[in-house]
C-alpha cells in the first residue's frame, strides 16, 4: 500500500494546470506510477483529508465541510 501526498508544488499545479498536466509531471518525477490515468478518490478519502486539515473528528456527528473538496 502506498500513501502520502505529492509535494506541495504539484498540488498547487493541480489547481492551476489541471489534472492531465500535473499527472504527467508527477509520473515523470516518479511520485506516481506510470500508467495511472486519473486521480480518483472516495468519500472516505475526502472525510479523512478534510478532518486532517480542519481538526474535525472524522468519527463524530459533523459531516465534512465542502470548502476543501476542490483540492481533493
Phi, psi and omega in degrees: 000137177247140178211158178134190182237147171289160180304149184306325179305316182285329176295319176295319179297329178302319179287323184275313188266337182099169187293315186298312181294317180293319178300316177301315182295317182287332174293317178301324180277350178087013179282334179228143181298145175297144181102345176290130184245353181204154176256105186245134177235176179233171176298324177298315178300314180297318179302314179295314182300308182297323180292327177293321181285316188272339185086000178291140176289125180287352181257001182274190182273351182273128180284156177299144176287152181275348188297335182263355187301324184292340177262359180275000000 
